[in-house]
Amino acid sequence: MTAVAVAGPEHAQPDGRRYDILVFARAGDEDEACAVALHGLAQLGWTDSVAFRAGEITDPDAIPADLRGAFERALAHGCALLVYDEP
């Protein structure tokens, strides 16, 4: 799922900036994935979170190596984030 969120005051690095985030959420459908993603963001101190698009992973073997760790963390813990810090 793609999302944007602000590194709020409870975030590990509360800089108040808005970031683009790729969220892997273990869920049964898109609505549940959105809820899991937004809850996961909030738990980590992200605020003003907005989820945009969701996609279903139908072939885990096709996940690129640079995304595989986040995918595996989401399977184990329910949610994992990749935060993009681009100017």
Secondary structure, DSSP 4 states (H G I P E B T S, - for coil): -EEEEEE-TTSSS----EEEEEEEE--SSHHHHHHHHHHHHHHTTEEEEEEEE----S-GGGS-HHHHHHHHHHHHHSEEEEEE---
